[in-house]
Amino acid sequence: MNIKPLGDRVVIKSLEEVETTKSGIVLPGTAKEKPQMAEVVAVGPGGMVDGKEVTMYVEVGSKVIYSKYAGTEVKLDGNEYIIVRQGDILAVVD
C-alpha cells in the first residue's frame, strides 16, 4: 500500500537507534525518549496551502529532524509512519 500525502504534508518513518549505557546495558524502546530523526518516505505536492504558495524542500530518502510532538502517527502494513507538515521539519541531515 502506498501513502500519498496531500498539500504540504510529508510522511516520515522514525529511525530506531539501539541505545546502550556506558556499562553496556541495552535500553529497550520503552525506556528511552522518542527519536526525533526520521527518513522521508513520501512528499506531498505543495502548491497553494491555506492561501499561500508552498514549495517542498524535502525529498524522499532524506534524513530529517522533526519537532518532538509533531504529526499524526499511522500504522500501515505493520509499519509505523508519522505524517507531518513540512513546517514541523526542523532540519535536513546530510
Buried (B, 14 or more C-beta within 10 A) or exposed (E): EEEEBEBBBBBBBBEEEEBEEEEEEEEEEEEEEEBBBBBBBBBBEBEEBEEEEBEBEBEEEBBBBBEEEBBEEEEEEEEEBBBBBBEBBEEEEE
